[in-house]
Amino acid sequence: MRIYILAVCFCALLISCDNKPGGKDVIAPEKMQLILTDMHYAETYSTMVNDSFMRNKNKDSLASFYKSILSHHKISMDEFRSSIDWYKMNPEQLDSVYANMIPNLSKQESIYPVK
């Protein structure tokens, strides 16, 4: 379970490498938690599905999932990146977001155990 959380964190950091200072507001921790949880599910799904479309965690498909997630939450990639940059500069806040995610992810894992 921790590997998946670290993978999501790594993806979020990788996406945020393009440091553009933005005057936009930072995404609230509760909303960031939902976004990162959805990204976690997308990452997990892309590694578990075994069909011709997603055989080896197709990065294009994962990018498409991320785009859909951001659209669902009504934020742009720039807003997400600037918020991730802010969270990188405030790691205690990012730790808090992830600490609040863990119980929800654990609950989902107990409902849908890995076979």
C-alpha positions in Angstrom: 0.0 0.0 0.0 2.8 2.4 0.8 4.4 1.7 -2.5 1.3 3.0 -4.3 1.2 6.1 -2.1 4.9 6.8 -2.8 4.2 6.2 -6.5 1.5 8.9 -6.5 3.7 11.2 -4.6 6.5 10.7 -7.1 4.1 11.3 -10.0 2.9 14.5 -8.4 6.4 15.7 -8.0 7.3 14.7 -11.5 4.3 16.6 -12.9 5.4 19.6 -10.9 8.9 19.8 -12.2 8.0 22.7 -14.5 8.1 25.5 -11.8 5.9 28.3 -12.9 5.2 30.8 -10.2 1.5 31.4 -10.1 -0.7 33.9 -8.5 -3.5 31.4 -8.2 -4.7 30.1 -4.9 -3.4 26.9 -3.5 -5.8 24.0 -3.7 -7.3 23.3 -0.2 -6.0 20.3 1.6 -9.3 18.5 1.5 -9.6 18.9 -2.2 -6.0 18.0 -2.8 -6.6 14.9 -0.8 -9.4 13.9 -3.1 -7.4 14.7 -6.2 -4.3 12.7 -5.0 -6.6 9.8 -4.0 -8.1 9.7 -7.4 -4.6 9.8 -8.9 -3.6 6.9 -6.6 -6.5 4.9 -7.9 -5.6 5.7 -11.5 -2.0 4.7 -10.9 -3.1 1.4 -9.3 -5.6 0.7 -12.0 -3.0 1.3 -14.7 -0.7 -1.3 -13.1 -3.3 -3.9 -12.4 -5.3 -4.1 -15.7 -3.9 -6.7 -17.9 -5.3 -6.3 -21.4 -3.9 -5.2 -24.7 -4.8 -1.5 -24.1 -2.9 -1.2 -20.8 -0.4 -4.1 -20.7 2.6 -2.2 -19.3 1.1 0.9 -17.6 0.7 3.0 -20.6 1.9 6.4 -19.7 -0.3 8.1 -22.3 -3.3 6.4 -20.7 -2.2 7.5 -17.2 -1.8 11.1 -18.5 -5.4 10.8 -19.9 -6.6 9.6 -16.5 -4.9 12.5 -14.8 -6.5 14.9 -17.3 -9.9 13.4 -16.5 -9.3 13.6 -12.8 -8.4 17.3 -13.0 -11.4 18.0 -15.2 -13.6 16.2 -12.7 -12.3 18.3 -9.9 -12.6 21.4 -12.1 -9.0 22.5 -11.9 -6.4 23.1 -14.5 -3.0 21.5 -14.8 -1.4 24.9 -14.0 -3.5 25.2 -10.8 -2.5 21.7 -9.8 1.2 22.3 -10.5 1.3 25.6 -8.6 -0.4 24.0 -5.7 2.0 21.0 -5.8 4.8 23.5 -5.8 3.4 25.2 -2.7 2.9 21.9 -1.0 6.6 21.0 -1.8 7.6 24.2 -0.1 5.4 23.3 2.9 6.0 19.6 3.4 4.2 19.5 6.7 1.0 20.3 4.9 1.7 17.7 2.3 2.3 15.1 5.0 -1.0 16.1 6.6 -2.8 15.6 3.3 -1.3 12.1 2.9 -1.9 11.3 6.6 -5.6 12.0 6.0 -5.6 9.8 2.9 -4.2 6.7 4.5 -7.3 5.7 6.5 -9.6 6.1 3.4 -7.2 4.1 1.2 -6.9 1.4 3.9 -10.7 1.2 4.1 -11.0 0.8 0.4 -8.3 -1.9 0.4 -10.2 -3.8 3.1 -13.4 -3.6 1.0 -11.6 -4.6 -2.2 -8.7 -6.8 -1.2 -6.0 -7.5 -3.8 -6.3 -11.1 -5.1 
